[in-house]
């Protein structure tokens, strides 16, 4: 017998996420409730130009209470395909589009408490094509060689989990000796 959802109640609804209480029957027949953050699916993009530069942004993150170095990322708009979202996000966050955007895989961000699924893309053949950034985003563009990006990741200098996971998925597709 698997876990069986018995009932679900919305406890909070906000602009970014909702919180639900999920009542589950466990494999041994007992019942238990879990709090679940219901969050839209998202994308992270590894943009690499013809010179081997990877583009990141820095932005303040409330949960970390600090400025983090991150790959461009964002939440899908309602009804939006992950590929469309990836293309929109790199245009908003780094001001570029890509001739080729390929999916590298995906994962649940923190399945113990949220249903958010993130798809990772590699973007190459970059060219200028800016869109206006979201009004609440204050981003700084940072670029570095692929080699430097992996060195920073391995040295513990990148603290954003989605960025680390995206770099891992991109590793077979980008040139590095890391």
N, C-alpha and C positions, 0 to 999 in steps of 0.2 A: 504494500500500500504506500502511495506517495503522500506528500503534503497536499491537503485539499482545502481550498479557500471556501469558507462557510459564508462569510459576510464581510462587507467592506463599507466603512463609514467615513465620509469626508469630515475632517475636524477643523481644517483651515484652508482657505483659498486666497492666494496672493497673486501678485503680478508675475512672479517668476516661477513659483512652484506651489503645489498644494500638499497638504499633509492628510493622510488617511490612516485610520486604524483598520488593520486587516486581521480578521479572525480566521485562524487556520486549525484544521484537525491534523495532528501529527501522525506519523506512521504507527505509533503505539496506541492511537485512539484518543489521547488527551487533546484538549483544546488550548490554544495559546493565542494571544494577540500580539501584533507587531505594529510599530509605527513605520509608515512608508512615506518618503518624500516622493511625490509624483512630479516628475520633471520632464520636459520635452527632450527628445533625442538631440544629439549634437554632433559636431564635426570638429576635427583638428586637421590642419593642413601643414605639410612639410614643403615649403616653397624653396626650390633650389634653382638658382640662375645658371646660365651657361658658363660662368666663371667659377662655379663651385661654392657660391655664397648661399648660406641659408638665412632666411629672413625671420626674425623674431620680433616680438613687441614686449615692452615692459609696461606693466600697469599695476596700480595699487589693488590689492585683494583684501577685502574685509576679513575673511576667514584667517588669513595669514598675518593680517595687520602689517603688511609690508609690500614693497614693490617686488614683483616677480618677473622673471624672464620666461616668456611663454611663446610657443608657436601660435600663429593665428588660429582662432577657434571661435565657435559660436553655436547658438541654439537654432535648430530648424524653425522656420516660420510655419504656421499651420498649413498643412497640405504640401509643403515644400519637400522636394526630393533631396537626399543628402548631397548629391553631386551639385545640384543648383545652389544649395546652401554653401558648400565649400567654395564655389566660384564667387558668390556674393561676399563671403567673409574675407577672402584674400583681397578683394577689391576695396572693401571698407577699411580693413585693418592695415594693409601694407601698400595700397594704391596700385596693385598690379593684378592682371589676369594671367592665365596660363594657356598655352597652346595644347598642353596635355595635362589632364588631371586623372590619375588612376587610383582606385581604391586599394588600400594595403591591408585592410582588415578592420576589426572593430572589437569592442569590449564594453562590458558594463562598468561604469565608473566606480561605484561602491555598492554592490548588490545586497549588502547587508541592511541597507536602509534607503536606497533609492532605485527607481526603475530606469534611470537615464542610461541610454546606450549611445556610445560614441563611435563614429566611423572615421577612420584615418585615411587621408589622401596624400599622395605625392604630386606636387605641382611643378612642372618644368616648362621650359620655353616661355619664361616670364616676359611680360611687356606692360608698359604703363597703361592703366585703365582705372583710375580712381573713382570710388563712390564716396559719398559723405559718410563719415563714421557715425555710429550710434551717438545720440546726444549726451549720454552719460559715460562715454568712454573717453578717457584721456590717455592716449597711447603714445609711446615713443618707439620709433623704429630702430632696430638693431640688426646689423648683419655681421656674419662671421663665416669663415671657411667651414666646410663640412667637418674637417679635421678638428678645428677649434670647438665646434659644437659638441662633438663626441668626447673630447678631452674634458670640457666643462661638465658634461653629464657624468662621466666616470669619476671626476674629482668631487662630486657632490655639490657642485656650484649651481645646478638647476634643481629647484625644489618643487616644481610643478609636475604632478604625477602624469597628467595627460601628455605633457611635452616629452617626458622620459619614455613613456610607452610608445608614442609616435616615432621618436627617434629609433627605438628598438625595431619597430616594424619597418622603418625605412632603411635600416642598415644594409640589407642585401641589395638595395636598389641605388645606393649612392656610393661614391668612391671615398673610402676611408681606410686607414691602416689601424684604426682604434680596435 
